[in-house]
Amino acid sequence: MVAQQHYQRLKHLYAADPAENATGPVDISYGFAELVGIVEGTSATTVMNRVPFQRLLSDASSLAAGSVEKDGLLTMDRFNLSVERPEYRGPVRATAEIVFAEPPRYHVRAVLLDEDDEPVAESLALFEPSGEELPPDPAPESGDAETPAPPPAPFMPVHVTRYGVLCLN
């Protein structure tokens, strides 16, 4: 039950911050997050080059990493974005999961999919502790009875020792 309360707190914190591209439900489970949104507008002009996919992918990655760290905030140390179809506009689904955990660092892979579940863009991100506390839940009394949470991401905690790598699975 404690984990579900943490996921609800993350959902409420995300909902309290205005998300320009996220339009649908947010699903969070241990090491996994999914957002539904829409990509619209132009991606480039003669002066500016905008990446409309970056916000959804970074949001999904942050929520997936935050789902395993209940004590404090994580900051994104690195973010690599690969856009396969820069011309795409329309509804999308961003899914992110932790692919490698080396506590307190987490590597997250996120994929942006179109309506036909074809990839539009993908990203890899590295998260580390920021030293800051997680803010309190802005809506603690609200009982969200939305869609059931997706299954947890299959990853293995790995600890590096001076003798080698220890995998706790």
ABEGO torsion letter per residue (X at the ends): XAAAAAAAAAAAAAAABBBAABABBBBBBBGBBBBBBBBBEBABBAABBBBAAAAAAAAAAAAAAAAABAABBBBBABBBBBBABAABBEBBBBBBBBABBBOABBBBBBBBBBAAGBBABBBBBBBBBAGBBBBBBABAABBBBBBBBBBBBBBBBBBBBAAEBBBBX
